[in-house]
Amino acid sequence: MVYDTVHMVLAQGDMVLAVSEGTFGGAPTSYYDLWRVEDGKIAEHWDVMETIADRETWANENGKF
């Protein structure tokens, strides 16, 4: 699991979301990490990873990010 680019970090209250991309097992991958912070420490973490499809298979030019 390699993180290459952080596209955005959003925070509100005690929740922080990071949207990133990199590679997992050599495949281009998007990462969405969500943390809940309590007393200045990470209390909970959730994540979603998805392989980024080859550009020629895209239904439009919007891309993942």
mmCIF file of the N, C-alpha and C atoms, coordinates in Angstrom:
data_MODEL
# 
_entry.id   MODEL 
# 
loop_
_atom_site.group_PDB 
_atom_site.id 
_atom_site.type_symbol 
_atom_site.label_atom_id 
_atom_site.label_alt_id 
_atom_site.label_comp_id 
_atom_site.label_asym_id 
_atom_site.label_entity_id 
_atom_site.label_seq_id 
_atom_site.pdbx_PDB_ins_code 
_atom_site.Cartn_x 
_atom_site.Cartn_y 
_atom_site.Cartn_z 
_atom_site.occupancy 
_atom_site.B_iso_or_equiv 
_atom_site.pdbx_formal_charge 
_atom_site.auth_seq_id 
_atom_site.auth_comp_id 
_atom_site.auth_asym_id 
_atom_site.auth_atom_id 
_atom_site.pdbx_PDB_model_num 
ATOM 1   N N  . MET A 1 1  ? 0.854   -1.168 0.000   1.00 0.00 ? 1  MET A N  1 
ATOM 2   C CA . MET A 1 1  ? 0.000   0.000  0.000   1.00 0.00 ? 1  MET A CA 1 
ATOM 3   C C  . MET A 1 1  ? 0.903   1.235  0.000   1.00 0.00 ? 1  MET A C  1 
ATOM 4   N N  . VAL A 1 2  ? 0.805   2.005  -1.089  1.00 0.00 ? 2  VAL A N  1 
ATOM 5   C CA . VAL A 1 2  ? 1.621   3.211  -1.229  1.00 0.00 ? 2  VAL A CA 1 
ATOM 6   C C  . VAL A 1 2  ? 0.695   4.391  -1.505  1.00 0.00 ? 2  VAL A C  1 
ATOM 7   N N  . TYR A 1 3  ? 0.862   5.460  -0.749  1.00 0.00 ? 3  TYR A N  1 
ATOM 8   C CA . TYR A 1 3  ? 0.139   6.702  -0.986  1.00 0.00 ? 3  TYR A CA 1 
ATOM 9   C C  . TYR A 1 3  ? 1.068   7.631  -1.766  1.00 0.00 ? 3  TYR A C  1 
ATOM 10  N N  . ASP A 1 4  ? 0.633   8.091  -2.945  1.00 0.00 ? 4  ASP A N  1 
ATOM 11  C CA . ASP A 1 4  ? 1.455   8.983  -3.767  1.00 0.00 ? 4  ASP A CA 1 
ATOM 12  C C  . ASP A 1 4  ? 0.965   10.427 -3.737  1.00 0.00 ? 4  ASP A C  1 
ATOM 13  N N  . THR A 1 5  ? -0.347  10.633 -3.776  1.00 0.00 ? 5  THR A N  1 
ATOM 14  C CA . THR A 1 5  ? -0.918  11.978 -3.871  1.00 0.00 ? 5  THR A CA 1 
ATOM 15  C C  . THR A 1 5  ? -2.101  12.107 -2.930  1.00 0.00 ? 5  THR A C  1 
ATOM 16  N N  . VAL A 1 6  ? -2.108  13.188 -2.149  1.00 0.00 ? 6  VAL A N  1 
ATOM 17  C CA . VAL A 1 6  ? -3.278  13.526 -1.332  1.00 0.00 ? 6  VAL A CA 1 
ATOM 18  C C  . VAL A 1 6  ? -4.044  14.589 -2.102  1.00 0.00 ? 6  VAL A C  1 
ATOM 19  N N  . HIS A 1 7  ? -5.276  14.274 -2.510  1.00 0.00 ? 7  HIS A N  1 
ATOM 20  C CA . HIS A 1 7  ? -6.068  15.204 -3.311  1.00 0.00 ? 7  HIS A CA 1 
ATOM 21  C C  . HIS A 1 7  ? -6.812  16.217 -2.455  1.00 0.00 ? 7  HIS A C  1 
ATOM 22  N N  . MET A 1 8  ? -7.296  15.786 -1.306  1.00 0.00 ? 8  MET A N  1 
ATOM 23  C CA . MET A 1 8  ? -7.973  16.735 -0.421  1.00 0.00 ? 8  MET A CA 1 
ATOM 24  C C  . MET A 1 8  ? -8.083  16.155 0.982   1.00 0.00 ? 8  MET A C  1 
ATOM 25  N N  . VAL A 1 9  ? -8.150  17.079 1.938   1.00 0.00 ? 9  VAL A N  1 
ATOM 26  C CA . VAL A 1 9  ? -8.414  16.718 3.329   1.00 0.00 ? 9  VAL A CA 1 
ATOM 27  C C  . VAL A 1 9  ? -9.541  17.628 3.795   1.00 0.00 ? 9  VAL A C  1 
ATOM 28  N N  . LEU A 1 10 ? -10.612 17.033 4.280   1.00 0.00 ? 10 LEU A N  1 
ATOM 29  C CA . LEU A 1 10 ? -11.775 17.778 4.765   1.00 0.00 ? 10 LEU A CA 1 
ATOM 30  C C  . LEU A 1 10 ? -11.978 17.455 6.235   1.00 0.00 ? 10 LEU A C  1 
ATOM 31  N N  . ALA A 1 11 ? -12.335 18.468 7.001   1.00 0.00 ? 11 ALA A N  1 
ATOM 32  C CA . ALA A 1 11 ? -12.578 18.247 8.426   1.00 0.00 ? 11 ALA A CA 1 
ATOM 33  C C  . ALA A 1 11 ? -13.772 19.065 8.877   1.00 0.00 ? 11 ALA A C  1 
ATOM 34  N N  . GLN A 1 12 ? -14.551 18.470 9.774   1.00 0.00 ? 12 GLN A N  1 
ATOM 35  C CA . GLN A 1 12 ? -15.656 19.181 10.405  1.00 0.00 ? 12 GLN A CA 1 
ATOM 36  C C  . GLN A 1 12 ? -15.875 18.541 11.765  1.00 0.00 ? 12 GLN A C  1 
ATOM 37  N N  . GLY A 1 13 ? -15.851 19.380 12.772  1.00 0.00 ? 13 GLY A N  1 
ATOM 38  C CA . GLY A 1 13 ? -16.031 18.861 14.128  1.00 0.00 ? 13 GLY A CA 1 
ATOM 39  C C  . GLY A 1 13 ? -14.928 17.866 14.462  1.00 0.00 ? 13 GLY A C  1 
ATOM 40  N N  . ASP A 1 14 ? -15.320 16.660 14.838  1.00 0.00 ? 14 ASP A N  1 
ATOM 41  C CA . ASP A 1 14 ? -14.332 15.640 15.219  1.00 0.00 ? 14 ASP A CA 1 
ATOM 42  C C  . ASP A 1 14 ? -14.053 14.631 14.097  1.00 0.00 ? 14 ASP A C  1 
ATOM 43  N N  . MET A 1 15 ? -14.490 14.935 12.864  1.00 0.00 ? 15 MET A N  1 
ATOM 44  C CA . MET A 1 15 ? -14.312 14.016 11.736  1.00 0.00 ? 15 MET A CA 1 
ATOM 45  C C  . MET A 1 15 ? -13.345 14.610 10.708  1.00 0.00 ? 15 MET A C  1 
ATOM 46  N N  . VAL A 1 16 ? -12.454 13.759 10.171  1.00 0.00 ? 16 VAL A N  1 
ATOM 47  C CA . VAL A 1 16 ? -11.485 14.171 9.152   1.00 0.00 ? 16 VAL A CA 1 
ATOM 48  C C  . VAL A 1 16 ? -11.510 13.136 8.028   1.00 0.00 ? 16 VAL A C  1 
ATOM 49  N N  . LEU A 1 17 ? -11.623 13.607 6.777   1.00 0.00 ? 17 LEU A N  1 
ATOM 50  C CA . LEU A 1 17 ? -11.624 12.741 5.602   1.00 0.00 ? 17 LEU A CA 1 
ATOM 51  C C  . LEU A 1 17 ? -10.434 13.099 4.721   1.00 0.00 ? 17 LEU A C  1 
ATOM 52  N N  . ALA A 1 18 ? -9.660  12.094 4.312   1.00 0.00 ? 18 ALA A N  1 
ATOM 53  C CA . ALA A 1 18 ? -8.564  12.288 3.363   1.00 0.00 ? 18 ALA A CA 1 
ATOM 54  C C  . ALA A 1 18 ? -8.863  11.478 2.108   1.00 0.00 ? 18 ALA A C  1 
ATOM 55  N N  . VAL A 1 19 ? -8.732  12.127 0.940   1.00 0.00 ? 19 VAL A N  1 
ATOM 56  C CA . VAL A 1 19 ? -8.944  11.481 -0.357  1.00 0.00 ? 19 VAL A CA 1 
ATOM 57  C C  . VAL A 1 19 ? -7.585  11.439 -1.052  1.00 0.00 ? 19 VAL A C  1 
ATOM 58  N N  . SER A 1 20 ? -7.093  10.236 -1.322  1.00 0.00 ? 20 SER A N  1 
ATOM 59  C CA . SER A 1 20 ? -5.735  10.062 -1.835  1.00 0.00 ? 20 SER A CA 1 
ATOM 60  C C  . SER A 1 20 ? -5.707  9.029  -2.951  1.00 0.00 ? 20 SER A C  1 
ATOM 61  N N  . GLU A 1 21 ? -4.552  8.957  -3.614  1.00 0.00 ? 21 GLU A N  1 
ATOM 62  C CA . GLU A 1 21 ? -4.349  7.884  -4.584  1.00 0.00 ? 21 GLU A CA 1 
ATOM 63  C C  . GLU A 1 21 ? -2.922  7.379  -4.486  1.00 0.00 ? 21 GLU A C  1 
ATOM 64  N N  . GLY A 1 22 ? -2.741  6.174  -4.962  1.00 0.00 ? 22 GLY A N  1 
ATOM 65  C CA . GLY A 1 22 ? -1.433  5.543  -4.946  1.00 0.00 ? 22 GLY A CA 1 
ATOM 66  C C  . GLY A 1 22 ? -1.531  4.186  -5.605  1.00 0.00 ? 22 GLY A C  1 
ATOM 67  N N  . THR A 1 23 ? -0.819  3.213  -5.052  1.00 0.00 ? 23 THR A N  1 
ATOM 68  C CA . THR A 1 23 ? -0.866  1.865  -5.599  1.00 0.00 ? 23 THR A CA 1 
ATOM 69  C C  . THR A 1 23 ? -1.045  0.857  -4.471  1.00 0.00 ? 23 THR A C  1 
ATOM 70  N N  . PHE A 1 24 ? -1.696  -0.223 -4.791  1.00 0.00 ? 24 PHE A N  1 
ATOM 71  C CA . PHE A 1 24 ? -1.851  -1.357 -3.878  1.00 0.00 ? 24 PHE A CA 1 
ATOM 72  C C  . PHE A 1 24 ? -1.545  -2.609 -4.680  1.00 0.00 ? 24 PHE A C  1 
ATOM 73  N N  . GLY A 1 25 ? -0.489  -3.298 -4.322  1.00 0.00 ? 25 GLY A N  1 
ATOM 74  C CA . GLY A 1 25 ? -0.078  -4.475 -5.084  1.00 0.00 ? 25 GLY A CA 1 
ATOM 75  C C  . GLY A 1 25 ? 0.292   -4.129 -6.516  1.00 0.00 ? 25 GLY A C  1 
ATOM 76  N N  . GLY A 1 26 ? 0.765   -2.907 -6.731  1.00 0.00 ? 26 GLY A N  1 
ATOM 77  C CA . GLY A 1 26 ? 1.157   -2.468 -8.071  1.00 0.00 ? 26 GLY A CA 1 
ATOM 78  C C  . GLY A 1 26 ? 0.037   -1.893 -8.911  1.00 0.00 ? 26 GLY A C  1 
ATOM 79  N N  . ALA A 1 27 ? -1.218  -1.990 -8.443  1.00 0.00 ? 27 ALA A N  1 
ATOM 80  C CA . ALA A 1 27 ? -2.365  -1.467 -9.204  1.00 0.00 ? 27 ALA A CA 1 
ATOM 81  C C  . ALA A 1 27 ? -2.708  -0.052 -8.734  1.00 0.00 ? 27 ALA A C  1 
ATOM 82  N N  . PRO A 1 28 ? -3.035  0.863  -9.658  1.00 0.00 ? 28 PRO A N  1 
ATOM 83  C CA . PRO A 1 28 ? -3.449  2.209  -9.267  1.00 0.00 ? 28 PRO A CA 1 
ATOM 84  C C  . PRO A 1 28 ? -4.711  2.126  -8.402  1.00 0.00 ? 28 PRO A C  1 
ATOM 85  N N  . THR A 1 29 ? -4.694  2.830  -7.269  1.00 0.00 ? 29 THR A N  1 
ATOM 86  C CA . THR A 1 29 ? -5.760  2.682  -6.279  1.00 0.00 ? 29 THR A CA 1 
ATOM 87  C C  . THR A 1 29 ? -6.146  4.026  -5.686  1.00 0.00 ? 29 THR A C  1 
ATOM 88  N N  . SER A 1 30 ? -7.443  4.207  -5.432  1.00 0.00 ? 30 SER A N  1 
ATOM 89  C CA . SER A 1 30 ? -7.915  5.386  -4.697  1.00 0.00 ? 30 SER A CA 1 
ATOM 90  C C  . SER A 1 30 ? -8.149  4.982  -3.247  1.00 0.00 ? 30 SER A C  1 
ATOM 91  N N  . TYR A 1 31 ? -7.865  5.921  -2.344  1.00 0.00 ? 31 TYR A N  1 
ATOM 92  C CA . TYR A 1 31 ? -8.027  5.690  -0.907  1.00 0.00 ? 31 TYR A CA 1 
ATOM 93  C C  . TYR A 1 31 ? -8.904  6.790  -0.312  1.00 0.00 ? 31 TYR A C  1 
ATOM 94  N N  . TYR A 1 32 ? -9.871  6.378  0.474   1.00 0.00 ? 32 TYR A N  1 
ATOM 95  C CA . TYR A 1 32 ? -10.689 7.312  1.241   1.00 0.00 ? 32 TYR A CA 1 
ATOM 96  C C  . TYR A 1 32 ? -10.554 6.892  2.703   1.00 0.00 ? 32 TYR A C  1 
ATOM 97  N N  . ASP A 1 33 ? -9.943  7.744  3.518   1.00 0.00 ? 33 ASP A N  1 
ATOM 98  C CA . ASP A 1 33 ? -9.741  7.457  4.936   1.00 0.00 ? 33 ASP A CA 1 
ATOM 99  C C  . ASP A 1 33 ? -10.549 8.450  5.762   1.00 0.00 ? 33 ASP A C  1 
ATOM 100 N N  . LEU A 1 34 ? -11.325 7.937  6.705   1.00 0.00 ? 34 LEU A N  1 
ATOM 101 C CA . LEU A 1 34 ? -12.138 8.762  7.582   1.00 0.00 ? 34 LEU A CA 1 
ATOM 102 C C  . LEU A 1 34 ? -11.740 8.469  9.021   1.00 0.00 ? 34 LEU A C  1 
ATOM 103 N N  . TRP A 1 35 ? -11.449 9.534  9.768   1.00 0.00 ? 35 TRP A N  1 
ATOM 104 C CA . TRP A 1 35 ? -11.066 9.388  11.170  1.00 0.00 ? 35 TRP A CA 1 
ATOM 105 C C  . TRP A 1 35 ? -12.001 10.188 12.058  1.00 0.00 ? 35 TRP A C  1 
ATOM 106 N N  . ARG A 1 36 ? -12.252 9.644  13.247  1.00 0.00 ? 36 ARG A N  1 
ATOM 107 C CA . ARG A 1 36 ? -12.913 10.407 14.309  1.00 0.00 ? 36 ARG A CA 1 
ATOM 108 C C  . ARG A 1 36 ? -11.863 10.672 15.366  1.00 0.00 ? 36 ARG A C  1 
ATOM 109 N N  . VAL A 1 37 ? -11.721 11.949 15.714  1.00 0.00 ? 37 VAL A N  1 
ATOM 110 C CA . VAL A 1 37 ? -10.704 12.374 16.673  1.00 0.00 ? 37 VAL A CA 1 
ATOM 111 C C  . VAL A 1 37 ? -11.371 12.690 18.004  1.00 0.00 ? 37 VAL A C  1 
ATOM 112 N N  . GLU A 1 38 ? -10.750 12.220 19.071  1.00 0.00 ? 38 GLU A N  1 
ATOM 113 C CA . GLU A 1 38 ? -11.272 12.467 20.422  1.00 0.00 ? 38 GLU A CA 1 
ATOM 114 C C  . GLU A 1 38 ? -10.104 12.789 21.336  1.00 0.00 ? 38 GLU A C  1 
ATOM 115 N N  . ASP A 1 39 ? -10.171 13.911 22.030  1.00 0.00 ? 39 ASP A N  1 
ATOM 116 C CA . ASP A 1 39 ? -9.100  14.349 22.936  1.00 0.00 ? 39 ASP A CA 1 
ATOM 117 C C  . ASP A 1 39 ? -7.751  14.409 22.231  1.00 0.00 ? 39 ASP A C  1 
ATOM 118 N N  . GLY A 1 40 ? -7.740  14.853 20.959  1.00 0.00 ? 40 GLY A N  1 
ATOM 119 C CA . GLY A 1 40 ? -6.505  15.010 20.208  1.00 0.00 ? 40 GLY A CA 1 
ATOM 120 C C  . GLY A 1 40 ? -5.903  13.715 19.689  1.00 0.00 ? 40 GLY A C  1 
ATOM 121 N N  . LYS A 1 41 ? -6.633  12.608 19.802  1.00 0.00 ? 41 LYS A N  1 
ATOM 122 C CA . LYS A 1 41 ? -6.134  11.318 19.334  1.00 0.00 ? 41 LYS A CA 1 
ATOM 123 C C  . LYS A 1 41 ? -7.158  10.666 18.414  1.00 0.00 ? 41 LYS A C  1 
ATOM 124 N N  . ILE A 1 42 ? -6.684  9.784  17.530  1.00 0.00 ? 42 ILE A N  1 
ATOM 125 C CA . ILE A 1 42 ? -7.588  9.059  16.651  1.00 0.00 ? 42 ILE A CA 1 
ATOM 126 C C  . ILE A 1 42 ? -8.351  8.034  17.486  1.00 0.00 ? 42 ILE A C  1 
ATOM 127 N N  . ALA A 1 43 ? -9.673  8.171  17.499  1.00 0.00 ? 43 ALA A N  1 
ATOM 128 C CA . ALA A 1 43 ? -10.518 7.255  18.264  1.00 0.00 ? 43 ALA A CA 1 
ATOM 129 C C  . ALA A 1 43 ? -11.064 6.132  17.375  1.00 0.00 ? 43 ALA A C  1 
ATOM 130 N N  . GLU A 1 44 ? -11.360 6.474  16.096  1.00 0.00 ? 44 GLU A N  1 
ATOM 131 C CA . GLU A 1 44 ? -11.890 5.481  15.156  1.00 0.00 ? 44 GLU A CA 1 
ATOM 132 C C  . GLU A 1 44 ? -11.360 5.788  13.768  1.00 0.00 ? 44 GLU A C  1 
ATOM 133 N N  . HIS A 1 45 ? -11.283 4.758  12.926  1.00 0.00 ? 45 HIS A N  1 
ATOM 134 C CA . HIS A 1 45 ? -10.825 4.916  11.551  1.00 0.00 ? 45 HIS A CA 1 
ATOM 135 C C  . HIS A 1 45 ? -11.611 3.971  10.650  1.00 0.00 ? 45 HIS A C  1 
ATOM 136 N N  . TRP A 1 46 ? -12.032 4.495  9.493   1.00 0.00 ? 46 TRP A N  1 
ATOM 137 C CA . TRP A 1 46 ? -12.684 3.694  8.455   1.00 0.00 ? 46 TRP A CA 1 
ATOM 138 C C  . TRP A 1 46 ? -11.964 4.006  7.150   1.00 0.00 ? 46 TRP A C  1 
ATOM 139 N N  . ASP A 1 47 ? -11.923 3.041  6.242   1.00 0.00 ? 47 ASP A N  1 
ATOM 140 C CA . ASP A 1 47 ? -11.314 3.316  4.947   1.00 0.00 ? 47 ASP A CA 1 
ATOM 141 C C  . ASP A 1 47 ? -11.994 2.528  3.839   1.00 0.00 ? 47 ASP A C  1 
ATOM 142 N N  . VAL A 1 48 ? -11.842 3.048  2.638   1.00 0.00 ? 48 VAL A N  1 
ATOM 143 C CA . VAL A 1 48 ? -12.328 2.393  1.423   1.00 0.00 ? 48 VAL A CA 1 
ATOM 144 C C  . VAL A 1 48 ? -11.206 2.509  0.400   1.00 0.00 ? 48 VAL A C  1 
ATOM 145 N N  . MET A 1 49 ? -10.902 1.401  -0.266  1.00 0.00 ? 49 MET A N  1 
ATOM 146 C CA . MET A 1 49 ? -9.908  1.377  -1.338  1.00 0.00 ? 49 MET A CA 1 
ATOM 147 C C  . MET A 1 49 ? -10.592 0.847  -2.590  1.00 0.00 ? 49 MET A C  1 
ATOM 148 N N  . GLU A 1 50 ? -10.255 1.432  -3.743  1.00 0.00 ? 50 GLU A N  1 
ATOM 149 C CA . GLU A 1 50 ? -10.826 0.947  -4.999  1.00 0.00 ? 50 GLU A CA 1 
ATOM 150 C C  . GLU A 1 50 ? -9.783  1.063  -6.099  1.00 0.00 ? 50 GLU A C  1 
ATOM 151 N N  . THR A 1 51 ? -9.618  0.001  -6.879  1.00 0.00 ? 51 THR A N  1 
ATOM 152 C CA . THR A 1 51 ? -8.714  0.035  -8.021  1.00 0.00 ? 51 THR A CA 1 
ATOM 153 C C  . THR A 1 51 ? -9.236  1.046  -9.035  1.00 0.00 ? 51 THR A C  1 
ATOM 154 N N  . ILE A 1 52 ? -8.340  1.876  -9.552  1.00 0.00 ? 52 ILE A N  1 
ATOM 155 C CA . ILE A 1 52 ? -8.714  2.863  -10.561 1.00 0.00 ? 52 ILE A CA 1 
ATOM 156 C C  . ILE A 1 52 ? -8.679  2.179  -11.923 1.00 0.00 ? 52 ILE A C  1 
ATOM 157 N N  . ALA A 1 53 ? -9.796  2.208  -12.633 1.00 0.00 ? 53 ALA A N  1 
ATOM 158 C CA . ALA A 1 53 ? -9.921  1.543  -13.942 1.00 0.00 ? 53 ALA A CA 1 
ATOM 159 C C  . ALA A 1 53 ? -8.994  2.191  -14.971 1.00 0.00 ? 53 ALA A C  1 
ATOM 160 N N  . ASP A 1 54 ? -8.611  1.425  -15.960 1.00 0.00 ? 54 ASP A N  1 
ATOM 161 C CA . ASP A 1 54 ? -7.818  1.959  -17.074 1.00 0.00 ? 54 ASP A CA 1 
ATOM 162 C C  . ASP A 1 54 ? -8.619  3.043  -17.785 1.00 0.00 ? 54 ASP A C  1 
ATOM 163 N N  . ARG A 1 55 ? -7.939  4.113  -18.177 1.00 0.00 ? 55 ARG A N  1 
ATOM 164 C CA . ARG A 1 55 ? -8.590  5.268  -18.784 1.00 0.00 ? 55 ARG A CA 1 
ATOM 165 C C  . ARG A 1 55 ? -9.458  4.886  -19.991 1.00 0.00 ? 55 ARG A C  1 
ATOM 166 N N  . GLU A 1 56 ? -9.033  3.926  -20.794 1.00 0.00 ? 56 GLU A N  1 
ATOM 167 C CA . GLU A 1 56 ? -9.802  3.560  -21.992 1.00 0.00 ? 56 GLU A CA 1 
ATOM 168 C C  . GLU A 1 56 ? -11.137 2.892  -21.660 1.00 0.00 ? 56 GLU A C  1 
ATOM 169 N N  . THR A 1 57 ? -11.350 2.503  -20.401 1.00 0.00 ? 57 THR A N  1 
ATOM 170 C CA . THR A 1 57 ? -12.621 1.883  -20.015 1.00 0.00 ? 57 THR A CA 1 
ATOM 171 C C  . THR A 1 57 ? -13.589 2.883  -19.388 1.00 0.00 ? 57 THR A C  1 
ATOM 172 N N  . TRP A 1 58 ? -13.152 4.131  -19.189 1.00 0.00 ? 58 TRP A N  1 
ATOM 173 C CA . TRP A 1 58 ? -14.003 5.137  -18.562 1.00 0.00 ? 58 TRP A CA 1 
ATOM 174 C C  . TRP A 1 58 ? -15.219 5.448  -19.440 1.00 0.00 ? 58 TRP A C  1 
ATOM 175 N N  . ALA A 1 59 ? -16.372 5.670  -18.805 1.00 0.00 ? 59 ALA A N  1 
ATOM 176 C CA . ALA A 1 59 ? -17.581 6.044  -19.531 1.00 0.00 ? 59 ALA A CA 1 
ATOM 177 C C  . ALA A 1 59 ? -17.625 7.536  -19.831 1.00 0.00 ? 59 ALA A C  1 
ATOM 178 N N  . ASN A 1 60 ? -16.751 8.328  -19.145 1.00 0.00 ? 60 ASN A N  1 
ATOM 179 C CA . ASN A 1 60 ? -16.667 9.773  -19.366 1.00 0.00 ? 60 ASN A CA 1 
ATOM 180 C C  . ASN A 1 60 ? -15.256 10.221 -19.026 1.00 0.00 ? 60 ASN A C  1 
ATOM 181 N N  . GLU A 1 61 ? -14.985 11.504 -19.134 1.00 0.00 ? 61 GLU A N  1 
ATOM 182 C CA . GLU A 1 61 ? -13.647 12.049 -18.869 1.00 0.00 ? 61 GLU A CA 1 
ATOM 183 C C  . GLU A 1 61 ? -13.524 12.675 -17.486 1.00 0.00 ? 61 GLU A C  1 
ATOM 184 N N  . ASN A 1 62 ? -14.481 12.416 -16.596 1.00 0.00 ? 62 ASN A N  1 
ATOM 185 C CA . ASN A 1 62 ? -14.463 13.022 -15.275 1.00 0.00 ? 62 ASN A CA 1 
ATOM 186 C C  . ASN A 1 62 ? -13.339 12.500 -14.388 1.00 0.00 ? 62 ASN A C  1 
ATOM 187 N N  . GLY A 1 63 ? -12.943 11.257 -14.546 1.00 0.00 ? 63 GLY A N  1 
ATOM 188 C CA . GLY A 1 63 ? -11.887 10.680 -13.731 1.00 0.00 ? 63 GLY A CA 1 
ATOM 189 C C  . GLY A 1 63 ? -12.355 10.365 -12.323 1.00 0.00 ? 63 GLY A C  1 
ATOM 190 N N  . LYS A 1 64 ? -11.461 9.859  -11.530 1.00 0.00 ? 64 LYS A N  1 
ATOM 191 C CA . LYS A 1 64 ? -11.782 9.441  -10.163 1.00 0.00 ? 64 LYS A CA 1 
ATOM 192 C C  . LYS A 1 64 ? -11.801 10.636 -9.196  1.00 0.00 ? 64 LYS A C  1 
ATOM 193 N N  . PHE A 1 65 ? -10.986 11.628 -9.488  1.00 0.00 ? 65 PHE A N  1 
ATOM 194 C CA . PHE A 1 65 ? -10.855 12.743 -8.540  1.00 0.00 ? 65 PHE A CA 1 
ATOM 195 C C  . PHE A 1 65 ? -11.356 14.011 -9.163  1.00 0.00 ? 65 PHE A C  1 
# 
